[in-house]
Amino acid sequence: ASSSKAASVRTLYLRVLGMTRETTSADNTSFTPQEEEAFRLLARRPDIYNILTRSIAPSISGSYTIDIKKALTCLLFSGSR
């Protein structure tokens, strides 16, 4: 009897549901319209997940760090799938 294993398929995605700004009386942070547009353009990129993953501790490298950085990206942005 031959046995076959089904291959699992996983699709990674990152969905931002909203953004809130936490301010204090000493916090006068504001974004220029150009910066806001840059955020929008970045959010529309299909490779945003990889960009964010590579941005975490870029000086720490190695094949073992890829999954760790992907997990951190999901945790930072409340992603689970």
DSSP file (Angstrom, degrees, kcal/mol; ACC not computed):
  #  RESIDUE AA STRUCTURE BP1 BP2  ACC     N-H-->O    O-->H-N    N-H-->O    O-->H-N    TCO  KAPPA ALPHA  PHI   PSI    X-CA   Y-CA   Z-CA
    1    1 A A              0   0    0      0, 0.0     2,-0.4     0, 0.0     0, 0.0   0.000 360.0 360.0 360.0 135.0    0.0    0.0    0.0
    2    2 A S        -     0   0    0      2,-0.0     2,-0.4     0, 0.0     0, 0.0  -0.782 360.0-154.2 -99.3 142.4    1.3    3.4   -0.9
    3    3 A S        -     0   0    0     -2,-0.4     2,-0.4     2,-0.0     0, 0.0  -0.919   6.3-164.6-115.6 141.9    0.8    6.4    1.4
    4    4 A S        -     0   0    0     -2,-0.4     2,-0.5     2,-0.0    -2,-0.0  -0.965  11.2-141.4-125.6 143.3    0.8    9.9    0.3
    5    5 A K        -     0   0    0     -2,-0.4     2,-0.3     0, 0.0    -2,-0.0  -0.859  19.4-127.1-102.9 134.8    1.1   13.0    2.4
    6    6 A A        -     0   0    0     -2,-0.5     2,-0.4     1,-0.0    -2,-0.0  -0.632  24.2-126.5 -79.0 134.9   -1.0   16.1    1.6
    7    7 A A        -     0   0    0     -2,-0.3     2,-0.4     1,-0.0    -1,-0.0  -0.649  20.3-132.0 -81.6 135.5    1.1   19.2    1.2
    8    8 A S        -     0   0    0     -2,-0.4     2,-0.5     2,-0.0    -1,-0.0  -0.696  15.4-153.1 -88.8 141.8   -0.1   22.1    3.3
    9    9 A V        -     0   0    0     -2,-0.4     2,-0.4     2,-0.0    -2,-0.0  -0.956  11.6-172.8-115.7 128.4   -0.5   25.5    1.7
   10   10 A R        -     0   0    0     -2,-0.5     2,-0.5     2,-0.0    71,-0.0  -0.972   8.9-162.0-123.6 136.1   -0.1   28.6    3.7
   11   11 A T        -     0   0    0     -2,-0.4     2,-0.4    70,-0.1    -2,-0.0  -0.974  13.3-147.4-116.8 123.4   -0.8   32.1    2.6
   12   12 A L        +     0   0    0     -2,-0.5     2,-0.3     2,-0.0    37,-0.1  -0.700  25.0 165.0 -89.5 138.8    0.7   34.9    4.6
   13   13 A Y        -     0   0    0     -2,-0.4     2,-0.4    68,-0.1    68,-0.2  -0.991  25.4-153.8-149.6 157.7   -1.1   38.2    4.9
   14   14 A L        -     0   0    0     -2,-0.3     2,-0.5    67,-0.1    34,-0.1  -0.987  14.7-175.3-133.4 120.8   -1.0   41.3    7.0
   15   15 A R        -     0   0    0     -2,-0.4     2,-0.6    62,-0.1    -2,-0.0  -0.974  13.3-153.0-123.2 125.3   -4.2   43.3    7.5
   16   16 A V        -     0   0    0     -2,-0.5     3,-0.1     1,-0.1    62,-0.1  -0.865   8.5-173.7 -97.2 121.2   -4.2   46.6    9.4
   17   17 A L        -     0   0    0     -2,-0.6     2,-0.3     1,-0.3    -1,-0.1   0.705  61.7 -38.9 -87.9 -21.8   -7.6   47.3   10.9
   18   18 A G        -     0   0    0      2,-0.0     2,-0.4     0, 0.0    -1,-0.3  -0.955  48.3-124.9 173.0 170.4   -6.9   50.7   12.2
   19   19 A M        -     0   0    0     -2,-0.3     2,-0.4    -3,-0.1    -3,-0.0  -0.995  18.6-171.0-140.1 131.1   -4.4   53.0   13.7
   20   20 A T        -     0   0    0     -2,-0.4     2,-0.6     2,-0.0    -2,-0.0  -0.929  17.5-135.9-120.9 148.9   -4.9   55.1   16.8
   21   21 A R        -     0   0    0     -2,-0.4     2,-0.7     2,-0.0    -2,-0.0  -0.902   9.7-153.1-106.0 124.4   -2.5   57.7   18.2
   22   22 A E        -     0   0    0     -2,-0.6     2,-0.3     2,-0.0    -2,-0.0  -0.864  24.3-176.6 -94.9 120.1   -1.8   57.7   21.8
   23   23 A T        -     0   0    0     -2,-0.7     2,-0.3     5,-0.0     5,-0.1  -0.856  17.4-166.2-120.8 153.4   -0.9   61.2   22.9
   24   24 A T    >   -     0   0    0     -2,-0.3     3,-1.4     3,-0.0    -2,-0.0  -0.783  44.6 -97.7-122.4 172.5    0.2   62.9   26.0
   25   25 A S  T 3  S+     0   0    0     -2,-0.3    -2,-0.0     1,-0.3    -1,-0.0   0.791 126.1  47.7 -63.8 -25.8    0.3   66.6   26.8
   26   26 A A  T 3  S+     0   0    0      1,-0.0     2,-0.8     2,-0.0    -1,-0.3   0.469  91.4  95.8 -92.3  -2.3    4.0   66.6   25.9
   27   27 A D    <   +     0   0    0     -3,-1.4    -3,-0.0     1,-0.1    -1,-0.0  -0.798  36.9 163.2 -96.9 111.3    3.6   64.7   22.6
   28   28 A N        +     0   0    0     -2,-0.8     2,-0.2    -5,-0.1    -1,-0.1  -0.105  21.5 151.8-113.7  33.8    3.2   67.0   19.6
   29   29 A T        +     0   0    0      2,-0.0     2,-0.3     0, 0.0    -2,-0.1  -0.450  12.8 163.4 -70.2 132.6    3.9   64.3   17.0
   30   30 A S        -     0   0    0     -2,-0.2     2,-0.4     0, 0.0    -2,-0.1  -0.989  29.6-131.7-146.3 153.6    2.3   65.0   13.6
   31   31 A F        -     0   0    0     -2,-0.3    -2,-0.0     4,-0.0     0, 0.0  -0.850  20.3-126.3-107.3 141.1    2.8   63.6   10.1
   32   32 A T     >  -     0   0    0     -2,-0.4     4,-2.4     1,-0.1     5,-0.2  -0.407  30.9-107.9 -74.7 160.0    3.2   65.7    7.1
   33   33 A P  H  > S+     0   0    0      0, 0.0     4,-2.1     0, 0.0     5,-0.1   0.852 122.4  54.7 -57.0 -33.6    0.8   65.0    4.1
   34   34 A Q  H  > S+     0   0    0      2,-0.2     4,-2.0     1,-0.2     5,-0.1   0.902 108.0  47.8 -66.8 -41.2    3.9   63.6    2.3
   35   35 A E  H  > S+     0   0    0      2,-0.2     4,-2.2     1,-0.2    -1,-0.2   0.904 110.7  51.7 -66.0 -40.9    4.6   61.2    5.2
   36   36 A E  H  X S+     0   0    0     -4,-2.4     4,-2.1     1,-0.2    -2,-0.2   0.904 110.4  48.6 -62.2 -40.9    1.0   60.1    5.3
   37   37 A E  H  X S+     0   0    0     -4,-2.1     4,-2.6     2,-0.2    -1,-0.2   0.879 108.4  54.1 -66.5 -37.1    1.0   59.4    1.6
   38   38 A A  H  X S+     0   0    0     -4,-2.0     4,-2.2     2,-0.2    -2,-0.2   0.896 108.3  49.9 -63.3 -39.5    4.3   57.4    2.0
   39   39 A F  H  X S+     0   0    0     -4,-2.2     4,-2.4     2,-0.2    -2,-0.2   0.913 110.8  49.8 -62.1 -43.6    2.6   55.3    4.7
   40   40 A R  H  X S+     0   0    0     -4,-2.1     4,-1.3     2,-0.2    -2,-0.2   0.920 111.4  48.0 -62.8 -43.7   -0.4   54.7    2.3
   41   41 A L  H  X S+     0   0    0     -4,-2.6     4,-0.5     1,-0.2     3,-0.2   0.905 112.3  49.4 -64.1 -41.0    1.9   53.7   -0.5
   42   42 A L  H >< S+     0   0    0     -4,-2.2     3,-1.1     1,-0.2    -1,-0.2   0.902 107.7  54.5 -63.8 -40.9    3.8   51.3    1.7
   43   43 A A  H 3< S+     0   0    0     -4,-2.4    -1,-0.2     1,-0.2    -2,-0.2   0.789 105.6  54.1 -64.8 -27.6    0.6   49.7    3.0
   44   44 A R  H 3< S+     0   0    0     -4,-1.3    -1,-0.2    -3,-0.2    -2,-0.2   0.578  82.4 109.5 -83.5 -10.1   -0.5   49.0   -0.5
   45   45 A R    X<  -     0   0    0     -3,-1.1     3,-1.3    -4,-0.5     4,-0.2  -0.455  66.4-141.9 -70.5 135.5    2.7   47.1   -1.4
   46   46 A P  T 3  S+     0   0    0      0, 0.0     3,-0.3     0, 0.0    -1,-0.1   0.736 100.8  53.2 -68.8 -20.3    2.2   43.3   -1.8
   47   47 A D  T 3> S+     0   0    0      1,-0.2     4,-2.2     2,-0.1     3,-0.2   0.078  70.1 116.9-101.3  23.7    5.6   42.7   -0.2
   48   48 A I  H <> S+     0   0    0     -3,-1.3     4,-2.8     1,-0.2     5,-0.2   0.868  72.3  57.2 -60.2 -37.4    4.9   44.7    3.0
   49   49 A Y  H  > S+     0   0    0     -3,-0.3     4,-2.3     1,-0.2    -1,-0.2   0.926 109.8  44.0 -60.2 -45.2    5.2   41.6    5.2
   50   50 A N  H  > S+     0   0    0      2,-0.2     4,-2.6     1,-0.2    -1,-0.2   0.872 112.0  53.4 -67.7 -37.4    8.7   40.9    3.9
   51   51 A I  H  X S+     0   0    0     -4,-2.2     4,-1.2     2,-0.2    -2,-0.2   0.946 112.6  43.4 -62.3 -47.9    9.7   44.6    4.2
   52   52 A L  H  X S+     0   0    0     -4,-2.8     4,-0.6     1,-0.2    -2,-0.2   0.897 113.3  52.2 -65.2 -39.5    8.6   44.7    7.8
   53   53 A T  H >< S+     0   0    0     -4,-2.3     3,-1.0    -5,-0.2    -2,-0.2   0.922 110.6  47.1 -62.4 -44.8   10.2   41.4    8.6
   54   54 A R  H 3< S+     0   0    0     -4,-2.6    -1,-0.2     1,-0.2    -2,-0.2   0.731 104.7  63.4 -69.1 -20.8   13.6   42.5    7.1
   55   55 A S  H 3< S+     0   0    0     -4,-1.2     2,-0.6    -5,-0.2    -1,-0.2   0.654  80.3  94.8 -78.9 -15.3   13.3   45.7    9.0
   56   56 A I  S << S-     0   0    0     -3,-1.0     4,-0.1    -4,-0.6    13,-0.1  -0.690 112.3 -27.8 -82.0 118.7   13.5   44.0   12.4
   57   57 A A  S >  S-     0   0    0     -2,-0.6     3,-1.9     1,-0.1    -1,-0.3   0.907  71.1-175.4  43.2  64.1   17.1   43.9   13.7
   58   58 A P  T 3  S+     0   0    0      0, 0.0    -1,-0.1     0, 0.0    -2,-0.1   0.729  77.7  63.1 -62.8 -20.3   18.7   43.9   10.3
   59   59 A S  T 3  S+     0   0    0      1,-0.1     2,-0.7     2,-0.0    -2,-0.1   0.660  90.7  75.0 -78.7 -13.9   22.2   43.5   11.8
   60   60 A I    <   +     0   0    0     -3,-1.9     2,-0.3    -4,-0.1    -1,-0.1  -0.881  69.8 163.2 -98.7 116.0   21.1   40.1   13.2
   61   61 A S        +     0   0    0     -2,-0.7     2,-0.2     3,-0.0     3,-0.1  -0.796  11.1 109.3-131.5 171.3   21.1   37.7   10.3
   62   62 A G  S >> S-     0   0    0     -2,-0.3     3,-1.5     1,-0.1     4,-0.5  -0.456  70.9 -90.9 135.0 152.8   21.2   34.0    9.6
   63   63 A S  T >4 S+     0   0    0      1,-0.3     3,-0.7     2,-0.2     4,-0.5   0.806 121.6  60.2 -63.5 -28.6   18.7   31.4    8.3
   64   64 A Y  T 3> S+     0   0    0      1,-0.2     4,-0.5     2,-0.1    -1,-0.3   0.684  97.9  60.0 -72.5 -16.4   17.5   30.6   11.8
   65   65 A T  H <> S+     0   0    0     -3,-1.5     4,-2.8     1,-0.2     5,-0.2   0.653  83.2  80.1 -86.6 -15.2   16.3   34.3   12.4
   66   66 A I  H <X S+     0   0    0     -3,-0.7     4,-2.2    -4,-0.5     5,-0.2   0.944  96.7  41.2 -60.0 -51.6   13.8   34.4    9.5
   67   67 A D  H  > S+     0   0    0     -4,-0.5     4,-2.3     1,-0.2    -1,-0.2   0.860 114.4  53.6 -66.0 -34.4   11.0   32.6   11.3
   68   68 A I  H  X S+     0   0    0     -4,-0.5     4,-2.3     2,-0.2    -1,-0.2   0.930 110.3  46.4 -64.8 -44.8   11.7   34.5   14.5
   69   69 A K  H  X S+     0   0    0     -4,-2.8     4,-2.2     2,-0.2    -2,-0.2   0.862 111.1  52.4 -67.6 -35.2   11.5   37.9   12.7
   70   70 A K  H  X S+     0   0    0     -4,-2.2     4,-2.1    -5,-0.2    -1,-0.2   0.913 110.2  48.7 -64.9 -41.6    8.3   36.8   10.9
   71   71 A A  H  X S+     0   0    0     -4,-2.3     4,-2.4     1,-0.2    -2,-0.2   0.910 110.8  50.2 -64.3 -42.3    6.8   35.9   14.3
   72   72 A L  H  X S+     0   0    0     -4,-2.3     4,-2.9     2,-0.2    -1,-0.2   0.892 107.9  53.8 -63.2 -39.4    7.8   39.2   15.8
   73   73 A T  H  X S+     0   0    0     -4,-2.2     4,-1.7     1,-0.2     6,-0.2   0.936 110.3  46.6 -60.4 -46.3    6.3   41.0   12.8
   74   74 A C  H  <>S+     0   0    0     -4,-2.1     5,-3.4     1,-0.2    -2,-0.2   0.905 113.5  48.8 -62.3 -41.5    3.0   39.3   13.4
   75   75 A L  H ><5S+     0   0    0     -4,-2.4     3,-1.1     3,-0.2    -2,-0.2   0.907 109.9  51.0 -65.6 -41.5    3.1   39.9   17.1
   76   76 A L  H 3<5S+     0   0    0     -4,-2.9    -1,-0.2     1,-0.3    -2,-0.2   0.843 119.2  36.6 -65.2 -32.7    3.9   43.6   16.6
   77   77 A F  T 3<5S-     0   0    0     -4,-1.7    -1,-0.3    -5,-0.2    -2,-0.2   0.132 113.6-112.8-108.4  19.3    1.0   44.1   14.2
   78   78 A S  T < 5 +     0   0    0     -3,-1.1     2,-0.3     1,-0.2    -3,-0.2   0.794  64.8 151.1  56.6  33.3   -1.4   41.7   16.0
   79   79 A G      < +     0   0    0     -5,-3.4    -1,-0.2    -6,-0.2    -2,-0.1  -0.687  23.3 171.9 -92.4 149.2   -1.4   39.2   13.2
   80   80 A S              0   0    0     -2,-0.3    -1,-0.1    -5,-0.0   -66,-0.1   0.482 360.0 360.0-131.6 -10.4   -1.9   35.5   13.8
   81   81 A R              0   0    0    -68,-0.2   -70,-0.1    -7,-0.1   -67,-0.1   0.391 360.0 360.0-122.4 360.0   -2.2   34.0   10.3
